[in-house]
């Protein structure tokens, strides 16, 4: 393969990766637990934007259950973000492992 063609393809991929990275910054996905009684929204930047708790699940005598549901919802939201980030990057890079790229390690 011609080196110029390879360089053009690499530059094109670099632009596509940058575009996907920018899109991922605005991505928000939700995770739920307890049949939707607790939900968490994670951002593409790896943070948690919000947590919603249905008042029906708040029981002062069972705080541990609520804590477990919050952790489960947050983990589900973060897993969804990681999975979506990886899928979008793989679509651009053709599953090439690029060190330092989110979802590519």
Jmol script that loads the backbone (N, CA, C; Angstrom):
load data "model"
ATOM      1  N   UNK A   1       0.837  -1.180   0.000  1.00  0.00           N
ATOM      2  CA  UNK A   1       0.000   0.000   0.000  1.00  0.00           C
ATOM      3  C   UNK A   1       0.883   1.244   0.000  1.00  0.00           C
ATOM      4  N   UNK A   2       0.491   2.214  -0.760  1.00  0.00           N
ATOM      5  CA  UNK A   2       1.215   3.479  -0.877  1.00  0.00           C
ATOM      6  C   UNK A   2       1.193   4.224   0.465  1.00  0.00           C
ATOM      7  N   UNK A   3       2.332   4.754   0.871  1.00  0.00           N
ATOM      8  CA  UNK A   3       2.458   5.460   2.148  1.00  0.00           C
ATOM      9  C   UNK A   3       1.553   6.690   2.198  1.00  0.00           C
ATOM     10  N   UNK A   4       1.387   7.381   1.079  1.00  0.00           N
ATOM     11  CA  UNK A   4       0.511   8.564   1.052  1.00  0.00           C
ATOM     12  C   UNK A   4      -0.936   8.167   1.315  1.00  0.00           C
ATOM     13  N   UNK A   5      -1.340   7.065   0.760  1.00  0.00           N
ATOM     14  CA  UNK A   5      -2.708   6.577   0.975  1.00  0.00           C
ATOM     15  C   UNK A   5      -2.903   6.214   2.444  1.00  0.00           C
ATOM     16  N   UNK A   6      -1.908   5.544   3.026  1.00  0.00           N
ATOM     17  CA  UNK A   6      -1.986   5.188   4.440  1.00  0.00           C
ATOM     18  C   UNK A   6      -2.063   6.428   5.325  1.00  0.00           C
ATOM     19  N   UNK A   7      -1.289   7.449   5.004  1.00  0.00           N
ATOM     20  CA  UNK A   7      -1.295   8.685   5.786  1.00  0.00           C
ATOM     21  C   UNK A   7      -2.654   9.380   5.682  1.00  0.00           C
ATOM     22  N   UNK A   8      -3.233   9.397   4.486  1.00  0.00           N
ATOM     23  CA  UNK A   8      -4.552  10.012   4.312  1.00  0.00           C
ATOM     24  C   UNK A   8      -5.603   9.248   5.103  1.00  0.00           C
ATOM     25  N   UNK A   9      -5.509   7.932   5.090  1.00  0.00           N
ATOM     26  CA  UNK A   9      -6.461   7.127   5.846  1.00  0.00           C
ATOM     27  C   UNK A   9      -6.300   7.364   7.348  1.00  0.00           C
ATOM     28  N   UNK A  10      -5.074   7.478   7.802  1.00  0.00           N
ATOM     29  CA  UNK A  10      -4.806   7.739   9.218  1.00  0.00           C
ATOM     30  C   UNK A  10      -5.343   9.113   9.619  1.00  0.00           C
ATOM     31  N   UNK A  11      -5.166  10.102   8.774  1.00  0.00           N
ATOM     32  CA  UNK A  11      -5.683  11.441   9.064  1.00  0.00           C
ATOM     33  C   UNK A  11      -7.207  11.435   9.097  1.00  0.00           C
ATOM     34  N   UNK A  12      -7.801  10.704   8.168  1.00  0.00           N
ATOM     35  CA  UNK A  12      -9.262  10.607   8.134  1.00  0.00           C
ATOM     36  C   UNK A  12      -9.777   9.947   9.417  1.00  0.00           C
ATOM     37  N   UNK A  13      -9.106   8.867   9.827  1.00  0.00           N
ATOM     38  CA  UNK A  13      -9.508   8.188  11.054  1.00  0.00           C
ATOM     39  C   UNK A  13      -9.341   9.106  12.260  1.00  0.00           C
ATOM     40  N   UNK A  14      -8.264   9.883  12.266  1.00  0.00           N
ATOM     41  CA  UNK A  14      -8.019  10.799  13.373  1.00  0.00           C
ATOM     42  C   UNK A  14      -9.151  11.824  13.470  1.00  0.00           C
ATOM     43  N   UNK A  15      -9.602  12.341  12.357  1.00  0.00           N
ATOM     44  CA  UNK A  15     -10.717  13.293  12.354  1.00  0.00           C
ATOM     45  C   UNK A  15     -12.004  12.633  12.825  1.00  0.00           C
ATOM     46  N   UNK A  16     -12.225  11.399  12.394  1.00  0.00           N
ATOM     47  CA  UNK A  16     -13.429  10.676  12.812  1.00  0.00           C
ATOM     48  C   UNK A  16     -13.402  10.388  14.311  1.00  0.00           C
ATOM     49  N   UNK A  17     -12.246  10.005  14.828  1.00  0.00           N
ATOM     50  CA  UNK A  17     -12.105   9.740  16.259  1.00  0.00           C
ATOM     51  C   UNK A  17     -12.369  11.018  17.049  1.00  0.00           C
ATOM     52  N   UNK A  18     -11.828  12.138  16.601  1.00  0.00           N
ATOM     53  CA  UNK A  18     -12.050  13.418  17.281  1.00  0.00           C
ATOM     54  C   UNK A  18     -13.534  13.775  17.279  1.00  0.00           C
ATOM     55  N   UNK A  19     -14.212  13.508  16.171  1.00  0.00           N
ATOM     56  CA  UNK A  19     -15.651  13.790  16.085  1.00  0.00           C
ATOM     57  C   UNK A  19     -16.430  12.921  17.073  1.00  0.00           C
ATOM     58  N   UNK A  20     -16.101  11.637  17.133  1.00  0.00           N
ATOM     59  CA  UNK A  20     -16.787  10.733  18.060  1.00  0.00           C
ATOM     60  C   UNK A  20     -16.506  11.153  19.498  1.00  0.00           C
ATOM     61  N   UNK A  21     -15.261  11.515  19.805  1.00  0.00           N
ATOM     62  CA  UNK A  21     -14.934  11.970  21.156  1.00  0.00           C
ATOM     63  C   UNK A  21     -15.769  13.183  21.538  1.00  0.00           C
ATOM     64  N   UNK A  22     -15.953  14.097  20.613  1.00  0.00           N
ATOM     65  CA  UNK A  22     -16.761  15.288  20.877  1.00  0.00           C
ATOM     66  C   UNK A  22     -18.216  14.902  21.101  1.00  0.00           C
ATOM     67  N   UNK A  23     -18.734  13.988  20.286  1.00  0.00           N
ATOM     68  CA  UNK A  23     -20.118  13.521  20.448  1.00  0.00           C
ATOM     69  C   UNK A  23     -20.302  12.841  21.799  1.00  0.00           C
ATOM     70  N   UNK A  24     -19.307  12.071  22.213  1.00  0.00           N
ATOM     71  CA  UNK A  24     -19.406  11.350  23.483  1.00  0.00           C
ATOM     72  C   UNK A  24     -19.484  12.296  24.674  1.00  0.00           C
ATOM     73  N   UNK A  25     -18.894  13.466  24.554  1.00  0.00           N
ATOM     74  CA  UNK A  25     -18.950  14.431  25.652  1.00  0.00           C
ATOM     75  C   UNK A  25     -20.380  14.814  26.000  1.00  0.00           C
ATOM     76  N   UNK A  26     -21.262  14.849  25.002  1.00  0.00           N
ATOM     77  CA  UNK A  26     -22.650  15.243  25.257  1.00  0.00           C
ATOM     78  C   UNK A  26     -23.568  14.046  25.486  1.00  0.00           C
ATOM     79  N   UNK A  27     -23.022  12.841  25.429  1.00  0.00           N
ATOM     80  CA  UNK A  27     -23.811  11.631  25.618  1.00  0.00           C
ATOM     81  C   UNK A  27     -24.259  11.502  27.070  1.00  0.00           C
ATOM     82  N   UNK A  28     -25.512  11.132  27.259  1.00  0.00           N
ATOM     83  CA  UNK A  28     -26.045  10.852  28.587  1.00  0.00           C
ATOM     84  C   UNK A  28     -26.858   9.571  28.501  1.00  0.00           C
ATOM     85  N   UNK A  29     -26.562   8.626  29.406  1.00  0.00           N
ATOM     86  CA  UNK A  29     -27.296   7.372  29.445  1.00  0.00           C
ATOM     87  C   UNK A  29     -27.719   7.086  30.869  1.00  0.00           C
ATOM     88  N   UNK A  30     -28.841   6.383  30.991  1.00  0.00           N
ATOM     89  CA  UNK A  30     -29.431   6.114  32.295  1.00  0.00           C
ATOM     90  C   UNK A  30     -29.255   4.656  32.689  1.00  0.00           C
ATOM     91  N   UNK A  31     -29.056   4.449  33.963  1.00  0.00           N
ATOM     92  CA  UNK A  31     -29.065   3.114  34.549  1.00  0.00           C
ATOM     93  C   UNK A  31     -30.102   3.101  35.651  1.00  0.00           C
ATOM     94  N   UNK A  32     -30.762   1.965  35.827  1.00  0.00           N
ATOM     95  CA  UNK A  32     -31.798   1.881  36.855  1.00  0.00           C
ATOM     96  C   UNK A  32     -31.580   0.665  37.737  1.00  0.00           C
ATOM     97  N   UNK A  33     -32.231   0.683  38.883  1.00  0.00           N
ATOM     98  CA  UNK A  33     -32.202  -0.449  39.808  1.00  0.00           C
ATOM     99  C   UNK A  33     -33.535  -0.489  40.544  1.00  0.00           C
ATOM    100  N   UNK A  34     -33.820  -1.642  41.110  1.00  0.00           N
ATOM    101  CA  UNK A  34     -35.058  -1.772  41.871  1.00  0.00           C
ATOM    102  C   UNK A  34     -36.286  -1.604  41.009  1.00  0.00           C
ATOM    103  N   UNK A  35     -36.233  -2.108  39.788  1.00  0.00           N
ATOM    104  CA  UNK A  35     -37.390  -1.984  38.895  1.00  0.00           C
ATOM    105  C   UNK A  35     -37.691  -0.543  38.520  1.00  0.00           C
ATOM    106  N   UNK A  36     -36.655   0.275  38.466  1.00  0.00           N
ATOM    107  CA  UNK A  36     -36.824   1.677  38.086  1.00  0.00           C
ATOM    108  C   UNK A  36     -37.052   2.608  39.262  1.00  0.00           C
ATOM    109  N   UNK A  37     -36.989   2.073  40.461  1.00  0.00           N
ATOM    110  CA  UNK A  37     -37.210   2.909  41.650  1.00  0.00           C
ATOM    111  C   UNK A  37     -36.045   3.880  41.883  1.00  0.00           C
ATOM    112  N   UNK A  38     -34.868   3.504  41.411  1.00  0.00           N
ATOM    113  CA  UNK A  38     -33.692   4.364  41.503  1.00  0.00           C
ATOM    114  C   UNK A  38     -33.079   4.437  40.114  1.00  0.00           C
ATOM    115  N   UNK A  39     -32.770   5.668  39.676  1.00  0.00           N
ATOM    116  CA  UNK A  39     -32.119   5.819  38.383  1.00  0.00           C
ATOM    117  C   UNK A  39     -30.964   6.798  38.510  1.00  0.00           C
ATOM    118  N   UNK A  40     -29.973   6.570  37.652  1.00  0.00           N
ATOM    119  CA  UNK A  40     -28.799   7.442  37.620  1.00  0.00           C
ATOM    120  C   UNK A  40     -28.498   7.751  36.162  1.00  0.00           C
ATOM    121  N   UNK A  41     -28.118   8.980  35.903  1.00  0.00           N
ATOM    122  CA  UNK A  41     -27.747   9.398  34.552  1.00  0.00           C
ATOM    123  C   UNK A  41     -26.250   9.690  34.552  1.00  0.00           C
ATOM    124  N   UNK A  42     -25.534   8.978  33.667  1.00  0.00           N
ATOM    125  CA  UNK A  42     -24.091   9.169  33.520  1.00  0.00           C
ATOM    126  C   UNK A  42     -23.826   9.941  32.242  1.00  0.00           C
ATOM    127  N   UNK A  43     -22.732  10.694  32.240  1.00  0.00           N
ATOM    128  CA  UNK A  43     -22.350  11.468  31.064  1.00  0.00           C
ATOM    129  C   UNK A  43     -21.199  10.782  30.339  1.00  0.00           C
ATOM    130  N   UNK A  44     -21.032  11.140  29.096  1.00  0.00           N
ATOM    131  CA  UNK A  44     -19.944  10.604  28.299  1.00  0.00           C
ATOM    132  C   UNK A  44     -18.573  11.014  28.804  1.00  0.00           C
ATOM    133  N   UNK A  45     -18.518  11.979  29.675  1.00  0.00           N
ATOM    134  CA  UNK A  45     -17.255  12.402  30.265  1.00  0.00           C
ATOM    135  C   UNK A  45     -16.929  11.611  31.522  1.00  0.00           C
ATOM    136  N   UNK A  46     -17.791  10.630  31.855  1.00  0.00           N
ATOM    137  CA  UNK A  46     -17.520   9.744  32.981  1.00  0.00           C
ATOM    138  C   UNK A  46     -18.082  10.178  34.309  1.00  0.00           C
ATOM    139  N   UNK A  47     -18.912  11.198  34.324  1.00  0.00           N
ATOM    140  CA  UNK A  47     -19.496  11.668  35.571  1.00  0.00           C
ATOM    141  C   UNK A  47     -20.943  11.240  35.723  1.00  0.00           C
ATOM    142  N   UNK A  48     -21.478  11.460  36.898  1.00  0.00           N
ATOM    143  CA  UNK A  48     -22.885  11.205  37.162  1.00  0.00           C
ATOM    144  C   UNK A  48     -23.594  12.553  37.173  1.00  0.00           C
ATOM    145  N   UNK A  49     -24.601  12.682  36.305  1.00  0.00           N
ATOM    146  CA  UNK A  49     -25.319  13.951  36.179  1.00  0.00           C
ATOM    147  C   UNK A  49     -26.444  14.049  37.204  1.00  0.00           C
ATOM    148  N   UNK A  50     -27.144  12.942  37.419  1.00  0.00           N
ATOM    149  CA  UNK A  50     -28.259  12.997  38.358  1.00  0.00           C
ATOM    150  C   UNK A  50     -28.583  11.616  38.895  1.00  0.00           C
ATOM    151  N   UNK A  51     -29.217  11.613  40.052  1.00  0.00           N
ATOM    152  CA  UNK A  51     -29.753  10.402  40.657  1.00  0.00           C
ATOM    153  C   UNK A  51     -31.182  10.718  41.070  1.00  0.00           C
ATOM    154  N   UNK A  52     -32.099   9.838  40.700  1.00  0.00           N
ATOM    155  CA  UNK A  52     -33.506  10.007  41.047  1.00  0.00           C
ATOM    156  C   UNK A  52     -33.934   8.816  41.893  1.00  0.00           C
ATOM    157  N   UNK A  53     -34.577   9.108  43.017  1.00  0.00           N
ATOM    158  CA  UNK A  53     -35.029   8.060  43.926  1.00  0.00           C
ATOM    159  C   UNK A  53     -36.526   8.228  44.136  1.00  0.00           C
ATOM    160  N   UNK A  54     -37.282   7.202  43.842  1.00  0.00           N
ATOM    161  CA  UNK A  54     -38.719   7.216  44.083  1.00  0.00           C
ATOM    162  C   UNK A  54     -38.929   7.218  45.595  1.00  0.00           C
ATOM    163  N   UNK A  55     -39.708   8.162  46.115  1.00  0.00           N
ATOM    164  CA  UNK A  55     -39.915   8.249  47.568  1.00  0.00           C
ATOM    165  C   UNK A  55     -40.443   6.953  48.188  1.00  0.00           C
ATOM    166  N   UNK A  56     -41.120   6.125  47.404  1.00  0.00           N
ATOM    167  CA  UNK A  56     -41.662   4.882  47.943  1.00  0.00           C
ATOM    168  C   UNK A  56     -40.561   3.930  48.428  1.00  0.00           C
ATOM    169  N   UNK A  57     -39.348   4.081  47.902  1.00  0.00           N
ATOM    170  CA  UNK A  57     -38.267   3.171  48.251  1.00  0.00           C
ATOM    171  C   UNK A  57     -37.477   3.656  49.465  1.00  0.00           C
ATOM    172  N   UNK A  58     -37.764   4.854  49.937  1.00  0.00           N
ATOM    173  CA  UNK A  58     -37.052   5.410  51.091  1.00  0.00           C
ATOM    174  C   UNK A  58     -37.662   4.850  52.373  1.00  0.00           C
ATOM    175  N   UNK A  59     -36.910   3.978  53.019  1.00  0.00           N
ATOM    176  CA  UNK A  59     -37.332   3.345  54.266  1.00  0.00           C
ATOM    177  C   UNK A  59     -36.218   3.561  55.285  1.00  0.00           C
ATOM    178  N   UNK A  60     -36.469   4.399  56.296  1.00  0.00           N
ATOM    179  CA  UNK A  60     -35.419   4.674  57.290  1.00  0.00           C
ATOM    180  C   UNK A  60     -34.915   3.418  57.992  1.00  0.00           C
ATOM    181  N   UNK A  61     -35.708   2.365  57.983  1.00  0.00           N
ATOM    182  CA  UNK A  61     -35.291   1.127  58.641  1.00  0.00           C
ATOM    183  C   UNK A  61     -34.484   0.220  57.713  1.00  0.00           C
ATOM    184  N   UNK A  62     -34.360   0.597  56.440  1.00  0.00           N
ATOM    185  CA  UNK A  62     -33.603  -0.228  55.491  1.00  0.00           C
ATOM    186  C   UNK A  62     -32.797   0.663  54.543  1.00  0.00           C
ATOM    187  N   UNK A  63     -31.950   1.486  55.115  1.00  0.00           N
ATOM    188  CA  UNK A  63     -31.108   2.391  54.345  1.00  0.00           C
ATOM    189  C   UNK A  63     -30.148   1.597  53.460  1.00  0.00           C
ATOM    190  N   UNK A  64     -29.722   0.432  53.924  1.00  0.00           N
ATOM    191  CA  UNK A  64     -28.780  -0.387  53.169  1.00  0.00           C
ATOM    192  C   UNK A  64     -29.346  -0.784  51.805  1.00  0.00           C
ATOM    193  N   UNK A  65     -30.623  -1.112  51.740  1.00  0.00           N
ATOM    194  CA  UNK A  65     -31.241  -1.464  50.464  1.00  0.00           C
ATOM    195  C   UNK A  65     -31.196  -0.277  49.508  1.00  0.00           C
ATOM    196  N   UNK A  66     -31.508   0.902  49.993  1.00  0.00           N
ATOM    197  CA  UNK A  66     -31.465   2.107  49.158  1.00  0.00           C
ATOM    198  C   UNK A  66     -30.039   2.362  48.674  1.00  0.00           C
ATOM    199  N   UNK A  67     -29.082   2.238  49.542  1.00  0.00           N
ATOM    200  CA  UNK A  67     -27.687   2.426  49.152  1.00  0.00           C
ATOM    201  C   UNK A  67     -27.283   1.440  48.061  1.00  0.00           C
ATOM    202  N   UNK A  68     -27.681   0.194  48.222  1.00  0.00           N
ATOM    203  CA  UNK A  68     -27.365  -0.825  47.221  1.00  0.00           C
ATOM    204  C   UNK A  68     -27.999  -0.495  45.874  1.00  0.00           C
ATOM    205  N   UNK A  69     -29.228   0.000  45.899  1.00  0.00           N
ATOM    206  CA  UNK A  69     -29.904   0.348  44.642  1.00  0.00           C
ATOM    207  C   UNK A  69     -29.232   1.539  43.973  1.00  0.00           C
ATOM    208  N   UNK A  70     -28.785   2.517  44.745  1.00  0.00           N
ATOM    209  CA  UNK A  70     -28.077   3.668  44.176  1.00  0.00           C
ATOM    210  C   UNK A  70     -26.783   3.209  43.518  1.00  0.00           C
ATOM    211  N   UNK A  71     -26.035   2.386  44.212  1.00  0.00           N
ATOM    212  CA  UNK A  71     -24.779   1.872  43.649  1.00  0.00           C
ATOM    213  C   UNK A  71     -25.066   1.083  42.371  1.00  0.00           C
ATOM    214  N   UNK A  72     -26.077   0.233  42.384  1.00  0.00           N
ATOM    215  CA  UNK A  72     -26.414  -0.569  41.209  1.00  0.00           C
ATOM    216  C   UNK A  72     -26.813   0.318  40.029  1.00  0.00           C
ATOM    217  N   UNK A  73     -27.621   1.345  40.285  1.00  0.00           N
ATOM    218  CA  UNK A  73     -28.051   2.245  39.207  1.00  0.00           C
ATOM    219  C   UNK A  73     -26.870   3.015  38.632  1.00  0.00           C
ATOM    220  N   UNK A  74     -25.987   3.500  39.488  1.00  0.00           N
ATOM    221  CA  UNK A  74     -24.806   4.234  39.029  1.00  0.00           C
ATOM    222  C   UNK A  74     -23.899   3.314  38.204  1.00  0.00           C
ATOM    223  N   UNK A  75     -23.662   2.114  38.701  1.00  0.00           N
ATOM    224  CA  UNK A  75     -22.825   1.171  37.958  1.00  0.00           C
ATOM    225  C   UNK A  75     -23.434   0.822  36.605  1.00  0.00           C
ATOM    226  N   UNK A  76     -24.733   0.664  36.541  1.00  0.00           N
ATOM    227  CA  UNK A  76     -25.402   0.362  35.277  1.00  0.00           C
ATOM    228  C   UNK A  76     -25.266   1.534  34.301  1.00  0.00           C
ATOM    229  N   UNK A  77     -25.425   2.748  34.784  1.00  0.00           N
ATOM    230  CA  UNK A  77     -25.288   3.928  33.922  1.00  0.00           C
ATOM    231  C   UNK A  77     -23.855   4.046  33.396  1.00  0.00           C
ATOM    232  N   UNK A  78     -22.875   3.844  34.261  1.00  0.00           N
ATOM    233  CA  UNK A  78     -21.473   3.917  33.841  1.00  0.00           C
ATOM    234  C   UNK A  78     -21.121   2.796  32.861  1.00  0.00           C
ATOM    235  N   UNK A  79     -21.674   1.597  33.086  1.00  0.00           N
ATOM    236  CA  UNK A  79     -21.460   0.487  32.166  1.00  0.00           C
ATOM    237  C   UNK A  79     -22.038   0.807  30.794  1.00  0.00           C
ATOM    238  N   UNK A  80     -23.235   1.416  30.776  1.00  0.00           N
ATOM    239  CA  UNK A  80     -23.870   1.778  29.510  1.00  0.00           C
ATOM    240  C   UNK A  80     -23.034   2.798  28.746  1.00  0.00           C
ATOM    241  N   UNK A  81     -22.493   3.780  29.456  1.00  0.00           N
ATOM    242  CA  UNK A  81     -21.634   4.784  28.818  1.00  0.00           C
ATOM    243  C   UNK A  81     -20.384   4.117  28.251  1.00  0.00           C
ATOM    244  N   UNK A  82     -19.735   3.265  29.032  1.00  0.00           N
ATOM    245  CA  UNK A  82     -18.512   2.597  28.574  1.00  0.00           C
ATOM    246  C   UNK A  82     -18.795   1.730  27.349  1.00  0.00           C
ATOM    247  N   UNK A  83     -19.897   1.016  27.375  1.00  0.00           N
ATOM    248  CA  UNK A  83     -20.264   0.146  26.250  1.00  0.00           C
ATOM    249  C   UNK A  83     -20.542   0.963  24.986  1.00  0.00           C
ATOM    250  N   UNK A  84     -21.278   2.055  25.131  1.00  0.00           N
ATOM    251  CA  UNK A  84     -21.599   2.903  23.979  1.00  0.00           C
ATOM    252  C   UNK A  84     -20.339   3.580  23.436  1.00  0.00           C
ATOM    253  N   UNK A  85     -19.479   4.058  24.339  1.00  0.00           N
ATOM    254  CA  UNK A  85     -18.227   4.686  23.908  1.00  0.00           C
ATOM    255  C   UNK A  85     -17.378   3.702  23.123  1.00  0.00           C
ATOM    256  N   UNK A  86     -17.256   2.500  23.639  1.00  0.00           N
ATOM    257  CA  UNK A  86     -16.468   1.476  22.978  1.00  0.00           C
ATOM    258  C   UNK A  86     -17.048   1.130  21.607  1.00  0.00           C
ATOM    259  N   UNK A  87     -18.356   1.001  21.538  1.00  0.00           N
ATOM    260  CA  UNK A  87     -19.008   0.664  20.265  1.00  0.00           C
ATOM    261  C   UNK A  87     -18.788   1.760  19.229  1.00  0.00           C
ATOM    262  N   UNK A  88     -18.926   3.008  19.653  1.00  0.00           N
ATOM    263  CA  UNK A  88     -18.750   4.111  18.705  1.00  0.00           C
ATOM    264  C   UNK A  88     -17.308   4.227  18.234  1.00  0.00           C
ATOM    265  N   UNK A  89     -16.365   4.039  19.141  1.00  0.00           N
ATOM    266  CA  UNK A  89     -14.958   4.108  18.750  1.00  0.00           C
ATOM    267  C   UNK A  89     -14.591   2.939  17.847  1.00  0.00           C
ATOM    268  N   UNK A  90     -15.089   1.756  18.158  1.00  0.00           N
ATOM    269  CA  UNK A  90     -14.803   0.584  17.332  1.00  0.00           C
ATOM    270  C   UNK A  90     -15.334   0.759  15.923  1.00  0.00           C
ATOM    271  N   UNK A  91     -16.472   1.437  15.794  1.00  0.00           N
ATOM    272  CA  UNK A  91     -17.041   1.682  14.473  1.00  0.00           C
ATOM    273  C   UNK A  91     -16.107   2.555  13.635  1.00  0.00           C
ATOM    274  N   UNK A  92     -15.391   3.456  14.282  1.00  0.00           N
ATOM    275  CA  UNK A  92     -14.480   4.356  13.577  1.00  0.00           C
ATOM    276  C   UNK A  92     -13.129   3.698  13.322  1.00  0.00           C
ATOM    277  N   UNK A  93     -12.630   2.980  14.322  1.00  0.00           N
ATOM    278  CA  UNK A  93     -11.267   2.447  14.230  1.00  0.00           C
ATOM    279  C   UNK A  93     -11.206   1.027  13.697  1.00  0.00           C
ATOM    280  N   UNK A  94     -12.344   0.406  13.461  1.00  0.00           N
ATOM    281  CA  UNK A  94     -12.340  -0.974  12.988  1.00  0.00           C
ATOM    282  C   UNK A  94     -11.763  -1.930  14.014  1.00  0.00           C
ATOM    283  N   UNK A  95     -12.038  -1.657  15.292  1.00  0.00           N
ATOM    284  CA  UNK A  95     -11.578  -2.487  16.418  1.00  0.00           C
ATOM    285  C   UNK A  95     -10.073  -2.446  16.641  1.00  0.00           C
ATOM    286  N   UNK A  96      -9.371  -1.495  16.018  1.00  0.00           N
ATOM    287  CA  UNK A  96      -7.937  -1.347  16.292  1.00  0.00           C
ATOM    288  C   UNK A  96      -7.781  -0.863  17.723  1.00  0.00           C
ATOM    289  N   UNK A  97      -6.840  -1.412  18.451  1.00  0.00           N
ATOM    290  CA  UNK A  97      -6.560  -0.985  19.817  1.00  0.00           C
ATOM    291  C   UNK A  97      -5.607   0.206  19.764  1.00  0.00           C
ATOM    292  N   UNK A  98      -6.099   1.373  20.191  1.00  0.00           N
ATOM    293  CA  UNK A  98      -5.297   2.585  20.170  1.00  0.00           C
ATOM    294  C   UNK A  98      -5.076   3.020  21.603  1.00  0.00           C
ATOM    295  N   UNK A  99      -3.861   2.913  22.117  1.00  0.00           N
ATOM    296  CA  UNK A  99      -3.589   3.284  23.508  1.00  0.00           C
ATOM    297  C   UNK A  99      -4.011   4.719  23.798  1.00  0.00           C
ATOM    298  N   UNK A 100      -4.644   4.903  24.954  1.00  0.00           N
ATOM    299  CA  UNK A 100      -5.041   6.236  25.387  1.00  0.00           C
ATOM    300  C   UNK A 100      -6.403   6.674  24.891  1.00  0.00           C
ATOM    301  N   UNK A 101      -7.050   5.879  24.061  1.00  0.00           N
ATOM    302  CA  UNK A 101      -8.366   6.243  23.555  1.00  0.00           C
ATOM    303  C   UNK A 101      -9.425   5.646  24.460  1.00  0.00           C
ATOM    304  N   UNK A 102     -10.455   6.446  24.849  1.00  0.00           N
ATOM    305  CA  UNK A 102     -11.512   5.918  25.696  1.00  0.00           C
ATOM    306  C   UNK A 102     -12.176   4.715  25.026  1.00  0.00           C
ATOM    307  N   UNK A 103     -12.399   3.696  25.828  1.00  0.00           N
ATOM    308  CA  UNK A 103     -13.067   2.514  25.320  1.00  0.00           C
ATOM    309  C   UNK A 103     -12.202   1.646  24.421  1.00  0.00           C
ATOM    310  N   UNK A 104     -10.918   1.974  24.330  1.00  0.00           N
ATOM    311  CA  UNK A 104     -10.054   1.248  23.409  1.00  0.00           C
ATOM    312  C   UNK A 104      -8.999   0.408  24.119  1.00  0.00           C
ATOM    313  N   UNK A 105      -8.971   0.413  25.419  1.00  0.00           N
ATOM    314  CA  UNK A 105      -7.946  -0.340  26.146  1.00  0.00           C
ATOM    315  C   UNK A 105      -8.427  -1.731  26.420  1.00  0.00           C
TER     316      UNK A 105
END
end "model"
wireframe off; spacefill off
backbone 0.3
color backbone group
